[in-house]
Amino acid sequence: MPQNIISPTEINVETVSVNNTTFYRLKLGAYSNSADAKSDCLALIKQQVTCFVSYYVQQPYRSTI
């Protein structure tokens, strides 16, 4: 796991197939506030890991691609 992030309460890895290519989506959460989530996301970005903050749900993300 990348360094300098707050330990999340949940870790979820999803497998998604887009145009016959398999992608793995790592979801960390749920955070108690958006400031902590944004801080950890910035720490990941500094380590060259693409990241964005969204509302955390138990359901898999459904891509519209």
Beta strands, then each sheet from edge to edge (+ up, - down):
strand 1: 10-18
strand 2: 21-29
sheet 1: 1+ 2-
end
